[in-house]
């Protein structure tokens, strides 16, 4: 599903115009991103939980040359789907 298809589905489901649905989607994504930047978890009942985890620094290998490289520590966003979502996909 593309963003345009998602906006159309939101507009149809909520009885909004596509412009309003696009603004609502952008606002929701922005709110989620802002919360994750602060290190907060974002729980959407029936959908899932977004969290930020720290990934430790590690050594990797360049597949082309075989040289050992250092991969720095970083933060990654993880998603755990809600039970309702997992069951609806089966």
Beta strands, then each sheet from edge to edge (+ up, - down):
strand 1: 42-44
strand 2: 48-55
strand 3: 58-61
strand 4: 68-71
strand 5: 74-81
sheet 1: 1+ 2- 5+
sheet 2: 3+ 4-
end
